[in-house]
Amino acid sequence: MSVTVDTNVLVYADNEADAAHSSARELLQDLAAGPAIFYLFWPALLGYLRIVTHPAILPRPLTPASAAHNVEQLIALPHVRVPGELPGFWTQYMTVSGAQTRGNDVPDVHLVALMRQHEVRVIHTRDRGFRRFDGIEARDPLA
């Protein structure tokens, strides 16, 4: 079974001050160790970079170089895949969005469209909004 994670899991795994840190870090380590393929999609990775380097979000943000290094370490692991959009992505995006997506939901729909294109059915996330997407199993790593 192929799985992925949302931005929030990546952020929690890196932010030792967060109550979810230990659970998220352990989950990432387990997924990255394999043997199943662990998909990381660019919207989640770039969201991670945006949040962990932002001084208004974290009291001690990472430097851009440090955050980029963390991403490089993750995507270099043998069981990790970082696929992008395939032909037909826009059609898949519009199917997921129903032409109704706006604002903060855009990255979630982008991620779900990528998941569907790459046949990834499970996402580890604290965001309950992913439960609204048919065919996607959203698992809360703290539940």
ZAPA-909843 format. One record per atom (N, C-alpha, C): residue number from 1; x, y, z; residue in one letter; atom name. Coordinates in Angstrom, 3 decimals. Atoms other than C-alpha are relative to their C-alpha. Last residue first. Example, Ala and Ser with C-alpha at 12.3 -4.5 7.8 and 13.67 -1.06 7.14 Angstrom:
BEGIN
  pos         X         Y         Z  code  site
    2    -0.820    -1.190    -0.060     s     N
    2    13.670    -1.060     7.140     s    CA
    2    -0.770     1.090     0.730     s     C
    1     0.890    -1.190     0.000     a     N
    1    12.300    -4.500     7.800     a    CA
    1     0.900     1.200     0.000     a     C
This chain:
BEGIN
  pos         X         Y         Z  code  site
  143     1.226     0.696    -0.454     a     N
  143    -5.312     9.177    16.929     a    CA
  143     0.307    -1.401     0.495     a     C
  142     0.110    -0.081    -1.455     l     N
  142    -2.043    11.116    16.815     l    CA
  142    -1.204    -0.755     0.546     l     C
  141    -1.110     0.691    -0.661     p     N
  141    -1.021    10.139    13.281     p    CA
  141    -0.054     0.053     1.523     p     C
  140    -0.583    -0.950    -0.944     d     N
  140    -4.491    11.080    11.991     d    CA
  140     1.118    -0.710     0.758     d     C
  139    -0.342     0.563    -1.312     r     N
  139    -5.220     8.886     9.000     r    CA
  139     0.678     1.066     0.858     r     C
  138    -0.791    -0.938    -0.799     a     N
  138    -7.030    10.233     5.938     a    CA
  138     0.208    -0.598     1.386     a     C
  137     0.066     0.318    -1.429     e     N
  137    -8.197     7.479     3.599     e    CA
  137     0.947     0.930     0.747     e     C
  136    -1.199    -0.378    -0.751     i     N
  136    -8.850     8.853     0.125     i    CA
  136    -0.227    -0.343     1.464     i     C
  135    -1.120     0.845     0.381     g     N
  135   -11.339     7.208    -2.244     g    CA
  135     1.301     0.312     0.705     g     C
  134     0.289     1.414     0.247     d     N
  134   -13.870    10.000    -1.949     d    CA
  134     1.267    -0.736    -0.417     d     C
  133    -0.346     0.470     1.337     f     N
  133   -12.483    13.282    -0.621     f    CA
  133    -0.250    -1.500    -0.130     f     C
  132     1.091    -0.286     0.940     r     N
  132   -14.299    14.763     2.374     r    CA
  132     0.265    -0.546    -1.401     r     C
  131     1.030     1.042    -0.087     r     N
  131   -11.975    13.081     4.856     r    CA
  131    -1.122     0.211    -1.006     r     C
  130    -0.279     1.032     0.999     f     N
  130    -9.146    15.330     3.685     f    CA
  130    -1.040    -1.115     0.021     f     C
  129     0.592    -0.345     1.287     g     N
  129   -10.714    18.199     5.627     g    CA
  129     0.239    -1.041    -1.075     g     C
  128     1.220     0.802     0.188     r     N
  128    -9.797    16.491     8.896     r    CA
  128    -0.686     0.282    -1.332     r     C
  127     1.028    -0.794     0.664     d     N
  127    -6.305    17.961     8.656     d    CA
  127    -1.213    -0.873    -0.315     d     C
  126     0.867    -0.447    -1.093     r     N
  126    -4.100    16.121    11.161     r    CA
  126    -1.181     0.784    -0.554     r     C
  125     0.226    -1.432    -0.162     t     N
  125    -2.574    14.220     8.262     t    CA
  125    -0.825     0.272     1.245     t     C
  124    -0.110    -0.264    -1.438     h     N
  124    -1.314    10.816     7.166     h    CA
  124    -0.054     1.514     0.171     h     C
  123    -0.774    -1.176    -0.383     i     N
  123    -2.559    10.264     3.629     i    CA
  123    -0.031     0.123     1.519     i     C
  122    -0.086    -0.330    -1.425     v     N
  122    -3.674     6.910     2.270     v    CA
  122     0.871     1.236     0.193     v     C
  121     1.322    -0.081    -0.639     r     N
  121    -4.959     6.114    -1.246     r    CA
  121     0.033     0.494     1.447     r     C
  120    -0.294    -0.030    -1.434     v     N
  120    -1.939     6.676    -3.484     v    CA
  120    -1.320     0.255     0.714     v     C
  119     0.669     1.111    -0.686     e     N
  119    -2.821     5.669    -7.034     e    CA
  119     0.424    -0.148     1.461     e     C
  118    -1.048     0.971    -0.332     h     N
  118    -0.300     8.041    -8.654     h    CA
  118    -0.524    -1.165     0.842     h     C
  117    -0.795     0.303     1.191     q     N
  117    -2.887    10.166   -10.457     q    CA
  117     1.023    -1.099     0.267     q     C
  116     0.804     0.821     0.911     r     N
  116    -5.222     9.889    -7.488     r    CA
  116     0.786    -0.362    -1.250     r     C
  115     0.170     1.324    -0.601     m     N
  115    -2.586    11.114    -5.055     m    CA
  115    -0.770    -0.911    -0.944     m     C
  114    -1.259     0.734     0.180     l     N
  114    -1.712    13.973    -7.396     l    CA
  114    -0.095    -1.409     0.574     l     C
  113    -0.081     0.305     1.430     a     N
  113    -5.372    15.066    -7.512     a    CA
  113     1.288    -0.759    -0.314     a     C
  112     0.890     1.136     0.264     v     N
  112    -5.507    14.762    -3.712     v    CA
  112     0.022    -0.373    -1.482     v     C
  111    -0.587     1.212    -0.568     l     N
  111    -2.457    17.016    -3.316     l    CA
  111    -0.860    -1.227    -0.295     l     C
  110    -1.199     0.299     0.792     h     N
  110    -3.815    19.694    -5.651     h    CA
  110     0.614    -1.324     0.463     h     C
  109     0.513     0.590     1.236     v     N
  109    -7.182    19.515    -3.868     v    CA
  109     1.158    -0.363    -0.926     v     C
  108     0.526     1.329    -0.331     d     N
  108    -5.424    20.082    -0.547     d    CA
  108    -0.519    -0.702    -1.246     d     C
  107    -1.091     0.971    -0.169     p     N
  107    -3.314    22.940    -1.971     p    CA
  107    -0.494    -1.414     0.337     p     C
  106    -0.707     0.281     1.253     v     N
  106    -6.450    24.691    -3.332     v    CA
  106     1.160    -0.979     0.203     v     C
  105     0.295     1.362     0.446     d     N
  105    -8.464    24.366    -0.094     d    CA
  105     0.775    -0.377    -1.260     d     C
  104    -0.871     0.984    -0.644     n     N
  104    -6.765    27.415     1.452     n    CA
  104    -0.291    -1.436    -0.398     n     C
  103    -0.744    -0.316    -1.213     g     N
  103    -8.432    29.777    -0.983     g    CA
  103     0.885    -1.127     0.495     g     C
  102    -0.576    -1.339    -0.112     r     N
  102   -10.815    28.330    -3.526     r    CA
  102     0.830     0.093     1.277     r     C
  101    -1.080    -0.167    -0.972     t     N
  101   -12.186    25.066    -4.825     t    CA
  101     0.540     1.420    -0.015     t     C
  100     0.479    -0.774    -1.148     q     N
  100   -15.587    24.979    -6.533     q    CA
  100     1.109     0.347     0.997     q     C
   99    -0.066    -1.413     0.384     a     N
   99   -14.701    23.757   -10.038     a    CA
   99    -0.493     0.918     1.122     a     C
   98     1.353    -0.325     0.423     g     N
   98   -15.745    20.275    -8.869     g    CA
   98    -0.127     1.458    -0.403     g     C
   97     0.477    -1.289    -0.509     s     N
   97   -12.434    20.276    -7.067     s    CA
   97    -1.456     0.275    -0.320     s     C
   96    -0.060    -0.051    -1.465     v     N
   96   -11.579    16.594    -7.441     v    CA
   96    -0.653     1.277     0.515     v     C
   95     0.897     1.042    -0.498     t     N
   95   -12.749    16.385   -11.047     t    CA
   95    -0.049     0.035     1.522     t     C
   94     1.365    -0.515     0.133     m     N
   94   -11.102    19.726   -11.825     m    CA
   94    -1.030    -1.025     0.465     m     C
   93     0.182    -1.087    -0.968     y     N
   93    -7.783    18.472   -10.460     y    CA
   93    -1.439     0.513    -0.040     y     C
   92     0.127     0.627    -1.318     q     N
   92    -8.097    15.224   -12.426     q    CA
   92    -0.232     1.060     1.076     q     C
   91     1.298     0.679    -0.009     t     N
   91    -8.748    17.147   -15.650     t    CA
   91    -0.240    -0.649     1.357     t     C
   90     1.026    -1.030    -0.145     w     N
   90    -5.820    19.428   -14.870     w    CA
   90    -1.402    -0.611     0.038     w     C
   89     0.120    -0.500    -1.369     f     N
   89    -3.550    16.452   -14.232     f    CA
   89    -1.140     0.998     0.142     f     C
   88     1.368     0.135    -0.474     g     N
   88    -4.280    14.816   -17.570     g    CA
   88    -0.202     0.534     1.405     g     C
   87     0.977    -0.505     0.966     p     N
   87    -0.617    14.291   -18.352     p    CA
   87    -1.419    -0.282     0.512     p     C
   86    -0.026     0.780     1.233     l     N
   86     1.158    13.527   -15.079     l    CA
   86    -0.908     0.669    -1.030     l     C
   85     1.224     0.093     0.769     e     N
   85     1.842    15.968   -12.255     e    CA
   85     0.239    -0.795    -1.280     e     C
   84     0.701    -1.242     0.302     g     N
   84     4.846    15.277   -10.125     g    CA
   84    -1.282    -0.267    -0.760     g     C
   83     0.537    -0.169     1.352     p     N
   83     6.356    12.285    -8.438     p    CA
   83    -0.709     1.338    -0.163     p     C
   82     0.498    -1.373     0.059     v     N
   82     8.592    12.392    -5.373     v    CA
   82    -0.528     0.257    -1.417     v     C
   81     0.214    -0.448     1.374     r     N
   81     9.277     8.767    -4.427     r    CA
   81    -0.602     1.399     0.058     r     C
   80     0.760    -1.228     0.219     v     N
   80    10.758     7.634    -1.122     v    CA
   80    -0.070     0.309    -1.495     v     C
   79     1.420     0.347     0.100     h     N
   79    11.793     4.041    -0.399     h    CA
   79    -0.886     1.208    -0.276     h     C
   78     0.327     0.965     1.051     p     N
   78    15.494     4.617    -1.183     p    CA
   78    -1.480    -0.340    -0.151     p     C
   77     0.159     1.340    -0.575     l     N
   77    15.885     7.833     0.841     l    CA
   77    -0.513    -0.988    -1.044     l     C
   76    -1.104     0.866     0.420     a     N
   76    17.137    10.852    -1.128     a    CA
   76    -0.145    -1.435     0.502     a     C
   75     0.262     0.471     1.362     i     N
   75    13.779    12.630    -0.837     i    CA
   75     1.123    -0.882    -0.546     i     C
   74     1.189     0.844     0.140     l     N
   74    14.052    12.824     2.937     l    CA
   74    -0.126    -0.575    -1.401     l     C
   73    -0.240     1.246    -0.731     q     N
   73    17.616    14.117     3.173     q    CA
   73    -1.171    -0.965    -0.177     q     C
   72    -0.952     0.797     0.780     e     N
   72    16.972    16.715     0.462     e    CA
   72     0.279    -1.347     0.662     e     C
   71     0.727     0.548     1.149     v     N
   71    13.880    17.959     2.301     v    CA
   71     0.920    -0.899    -0.814     v     C
   70     0.923     1.013    -0.515     n     N
   70    15.861    18.359     5.533     n    CA
   70    -0.782    -0.661    -1.130     n     C
   69    -0.793     1.190    -0.318     h     N
   69    18.644    20.155     3.640     h    CA
   69    -0.899    -1.123     0.521     h     C
   68    -0.258     0.669     1.278     a     N
   68    16.095    22.575     2.206     a    CA
   68     0.813    -1.270     0.211     a     C
   67     1.261     0.618     0.419     a     N
   67    14.926    23.400     5.736     a    CA
   67     0.181    -0.757    -1.313     a     C
   66     0.252     1.134    -0.887     s     N
   66    18.508    23.997     6.859     s    CA
   66    -1.279    -0.731    -0.392     s     C
   65    -0.967     1.059     0.316     a     N
   65    19.292    26.193     3.853     a    CA
   65    -0.236    -1.242     0.850     a     C
   64     0.370     0.653     1.251     p     N
   64    16.092    28.225     4.274     p    CA
   64     0.947    -1.147    -0.363     p     C
   63    -0.535    -0.764     1.124     t     N
   63    17.034    28.845     7.901     t    CA
   63    -0.467    -0.693    -1.280     t     C
   62    -1.235     0.508     0.589     l     N
   62    14.710    27.151    10.318     l    CA
   62     0.511     0.985    -1.043     l     C
   61     0.061     0.598     1.333     p     N
   61    12.147    29.120    12.251     p    CA
   61     1.366    -0.512    -0.443     p     C
   60    -1.389     0.190     0.439     r     N
   60    12.468    29.610    16.010     r    CA
   60    -0.006    -0.672    -1.370     r     C
   59    -0.833    -0.907    -0.795     p     N
   59     9.165    31.072    17.237     p    CA
   59     1.483    -0.089    -0.365     p     C
   58    -0.789     0.727    -0.998     l     N
   58     7.354    29.389    14.351     l    CA
   58     0.877     0.977     0.784     l     C
   57     0.680     1.262    -0.308     i     N
   57     4.526    30.970    12.373     i    CA
   57     0.729    -0.762     1.097     i     C
   56     1.292    -0.312    -0.615     a     N
   56     5.509    34.650    12.141     a    CA
   56    -0.762    -1.267     0.393     a     C
   55    -0.140    -0.462    -1.390     p     N
   55     9.169    33.725    11.618     p    CA
   55    -1.323     0.371     0.675     p     C
   54     0.788    -1.229    -0.190     h     N
   54     8.389    31.629     8.501     h    CA
   54     0.048     0.465     1.457     h     C
   53    -0.919    -1.133     0.140     t     N
   53    11.101    29.103     7.603     t    CA
   53    -0.672     1.336     0.310     t     C
   52    -1.111     0.108    -0.964     v     N
   52     9.232    26.066     8.938     v    CA
   52     1.027     1.119    -0.122     v     C
   51     0.351    -0.137    -1.417     i     N
   51     5.971    27.097     7.257     i    CA
   51     1.225     0.019     0.909     i     C
   50     0.660    -1.281    -0.269     r     N
   50     6.983    27.804     3.665     r    CA
   50    -0.218     0.201     1.492     r     C
   49    -1.002    -1.067     0.099     l     N
   49     9.457    24.918     3.501     l    CA
   49    -0.600     1.353     0.363     l     C
   48    -0.926     0.157    -1.131     y     N
   48     6.806    22.483     4.761     y    CA
   48     1.028     1.130    -0.009     y     C
   47     0.723    -0.532    -1.153     g     N
   47     4.319    23.836     2.232     g    CA
   47     0.841    -0.085     1.261     g     C
   46    -0.135    -1.456     0.090     l     N
   46     6.935    23.188    -0.438     l    CA
   46    -0.773     0.696     1.111     l     C
   45    -1.393    -0.376    -0.273     l     N
   45     7.208    19.566     0.673     l    CA
   45     0.192     1.517    -0.038     l     C
   44    -0.266     0.202    -1.433     a     N
   44     3.440    19.092     0.882     a    CA
   44     1.422     0.434     0.354     a     C
   43     0.776    -0.964    -0.798     p     N
   43     2.787    20.649    -2.550     p    CA
   43     0.250    -0.134     1.506     p     C
   42    -0.563    -1.338    -0.097     w     N
   42     5.762    18.717    -3.971     w    CA
   42    -0.875     0.991     0.760     w     C
   41     0.393    -0.847     1.122     f     N
   41     4.373    15.276    -3.212     f    CA
   41     0.473     1.426     0.240     f     C
   40    -0.001    -1.381    -0.474     l     N
   40     6.119    12.787    -0.974     l    CA
   40    -0.294     0.873    -1.215     l     C
   39     0.098    -1.110     0.941     y     N
   39     5.280     9.168    -1.698     y    CA
   39     0.019     1.331     0.741     y     C
   38     0.487    -1.177    -0.715     f     N
   38     6.508     6.387     0.575     f    CA
   38     0.044     1.167    -0.981     f     C
   37    -0.388    -1.268     0.602     i     N
   37     6.940     3.063    -1.203     i    CA
   37    -0.700     1.135     0.747     i     C
   36     0.958    -0.586     0.938     a     N
   36     6.430     0.163     1.160     a    CA
   36     0.540     1.315    -0.548     a     C
   35    -0.321     0.307     1.391     p     N
   35     9.509    -1.520     2.676     p    CA
   35    -0.957     0.611    -1.011     p     C
   34     0.541     1.012     0.900     g     N
   34    10.094     1.028     3.969     g    CA
   34    -0.598    -1.165     0.750     g     C
   33    -0.786     1.235    -0.086     a     N
   33    12.375     2.982     6.294     a    CA
   33    -0.509    -1.090    -0.932     a     C
   32    -1.220    -0.143     0.794     a     N
   32    10.882     6.308     5.183     a    CA
   32     0.845    -1.268     0.000     a     C
   31     0.350    -0.028     1.418     l     N
   31     7.450     5.325     6.459     l    CA
   31     1.248     0.048    -0.878     l     C
   30     0.543     1.301     0.400     d     N
   30     8.744     4.293     9.882     d    CA
   30    -0.304    -0.039    -1.492     d     C
   29    -1.105     0.961    -0.011     q     N
   29    10.932     7.390    10.262     q    CA
   29    -0.472    -1.373    -0.454     q     C
   28    -0.870    -0.271     1.145     l     N
   28     8.075     9.642     9.203     l    CA
   28     1.150    -0.990    -0.080     l     C
   27     0.710     0.391     1.216     l     N
   27     5.707     7.994    11.689     l    CA
   27     0.880     0.214    -1.224     l     C
   26    -0.019     1.464     0.043     e     N
   26     8.236     8.306    14.516     e    CA
   26    -0.694    -0.516    -1.260     e     C
   25    -1.372     0.400     0.339     r     N
   25     8.720    11.997    13.748     r    CA
   25     0.112    -1.519    -0.121     r     C
   24    -0.233    -0.303     1.409     a     N
   24     4.970    12.618    13.685     a    CA
   24     1.394    -0.442    -0.434     a     C
   23     0.826     0.885     0.830     s     N
   23     4.381    10.844    16.988     s    CA
   23     0.268     0.220    -1.483     s     C
   22    -0.485     1.384    -0.119     s     N
   22     7.295    12.571    18.712     s    CA
   22    -0.770    -0.949    -0.900     s     C
   21    -1.339     0.249     0.543     h     N
   21     6.459    16.062    17.419     h    CA
   21     0.400    -1.474     0.026     h     C
   20     0.087     1.088     0.979     a     N
   20     2.695    16.105    18.029     a    CA
   20     1.366    -0.434    -0.521     a     C
   19     0.418     1.225    -0.701     a     N
   19     3.023    18.154    21.235     a    CA
   19    -0.056    -1.199    -0.941     a     C
   18     1.390     0.391     0.216     d     N
   18     4.938    20.789    19.259     d    CA
   18    -0.310    -1.320     0.696     d     C
   17     0.859    -0.669    -0.983     a     N
   17     8.142    22.269    20.686     a    CA
   17    -1.459    -0.427    -0.120     a     C
   16    -0.089     0.681    -1.296     e     N
   16    10.303    19.739    18.821     e    CA
   16    -0.894     0.624     1.061     e     C
   15     0.178    -1.010    -1.043     n     N
   15     9.147    21.135    15.468     n    CA
   15    -0.062    -0.670     1.371     n     C
   14    -1.184    -0.843    -0.102     d     N
   14    10.552    18.884    12.732     d    CA
   14    -0.041     0.966     1.181     d     C
   13    -1.169     0.864    -0.165     a     N
   13     8.098    16.008    12.880     a    CA
   13     1.270     0.812     0.223     a     C
   12    -0.011     0.533    -1.371     y     N
   12     5.278    18.489    13.451     y    CA
   12     1.249    -0.842     0.253     y     C
   11    -0.301    -1.102    -0.926     v     N
   11     6.168    20.332    10.233     v    CA
   11     0.076    -0.509     1.433     v     C
   10    -1.407    -0.377     0.191     l     N
   10     6.331    17.174     8.121     l    CA
   10     0.409     1.091     0.986     l     C
    9    -0.793     1.082    -0.592     v     N
    9     3.036    15.968     9.587     v    CA
    9     1.488     0.309    -0.131     v     C
    8     0.006    -0.125    -1.459     n     N
    8     1.410    19.335     8.876     n    CA
    8     0.818    -1.091     0.674     n     C
    7    -0.959    -0.974    -0.523     t     N
    7     2.517    19.301     5.245     t    CA
    7     0.059    -0.002     1.515     t     C
    6     0.336    -1.394     0.239     d     N
    6     0.470    16.195     4.482     d    CA
    6     1.093     0.884     0.612     d     C
    5     0.283    -0.835    -1.171     v     N
    5     1.874    12.701     4.362     v    CA
    5    -0.328     1.410    -0.469     v     C
    4    -0.644    -1.304     0.022     t     N
    4     1.896     9.978     1.725     t    CA
    4    -0.311     0.717     1.308     t     C
    3     0.473    -1.043    -0.916     v     N
    3     1.074     6.303     1.462     v    CA
    3     0.751     1.301    -0.245     v     C
    2    -0.754    -1.247     0.086     s     N
    2     1.336     3.418    -0.967     s    CA
    2    -0.638     1.062     0.877     s     C
    1     0.841    -1.178     0.000     m     N
    1     0.000     0.000     0.000     m    CA
    1     0.888     1.245     0.000     m     C
